[in-house]
Amino acid sequence: MSYMPREKVLKNGDSIFKITLLAAKRAVELNDGAQKLVKTVSTKFSSIALEEIAQGKVKYKIVEQK
């Protein structure tokens, strides 16, 4: 996997755990055929997902449960 500075990814989130889950879910979507949201030379889905998060193209939303 290509190197991605933690600070670059965390600027769009408050928790490395949440970012990790988001990246994993996005990598699965990419593997299932979703279109890339960023231009990249990376071929690994996990690297592409992290780049999308770092550029603010993919974000998470916390939904409060009742």
C-alpha positions in Angstrom: 0.0 0.0 0.0 1.3 3.5 -0.7 2.1 5.8 2.2 -0.6 8.1 3.3 0.2 10.6 6.1 -2.2 10.1 9.1 -2.6 13.9 9.4 -3.8 14.1 5.8 -6.5 11.5 6.3 -7.5 12.6 9.8 -8.2 16.2 8.7 -11.6 14.9 7.5 -12.4 12.9 10.6 -11.8 12.8 14.3 -11.1 9.1 14.8 -8.6 6.8 13.1 -11.0 3.9 13.9 -13.8 5.6 12.1 -11.6 6.4 9.1 -10.3 2.8 9.0 -13.9 1.5 8.9 -14.8 4.0 6.2 -11.8 3.1 4.1 -12.6 -0.6 4.4 -16.2 -0.1 3.4 -15.2 2.1 0.5 -12.6 -0.4 -0.7 -15.3 -3.1 -0.8 -17.5 -0.8 -2.9 -14.6 -0.1 -5.3 -14.0 -3.9 -5.5 -17.6 -4.4 -6.4 -17.4 -2.0 -9.3 -18.0 1.5 -7.9 -16.3 4.3 -9.9 -13.2 6.0 -8.5 -13.9 9.6 -7.2 -10.3 10.7 -7.7 -7.6 10.5 -10.3 -4.9 8.3 -9.1 -2.1 5.9 -10.2 -2.9 3.5 -7.4 -4.4 0.2 -8.3 -5.1 -1.1 -4.8 -8.6 -0.4 -3.6 -7.5 0.4 -0.1 -5.1 3.0 -1.3 -7.7 4.6 -3.6 -10.2 4.7 -0.7 -7.7 6.5 1.5 -6.9 9.0 -1.2 -10.7 9.7 -1.6 -11.0 10.2 2.1 -8.0 12.5 2.2 -9.4 14.6 -0.6 -12.7 14.9 1.1 -14.6 13.0 -1.6 -15.8 10.3 0.9 -17.0 11.1 4.4 -18.9 9.4 7.1 -22.0 10.5 8.8 -23.0 9.6 12.4 -26.6 8.6 12.7 -28.1 8.7 16.1 -30.2 5.7 17.0 -33.3 5.9 19.1 
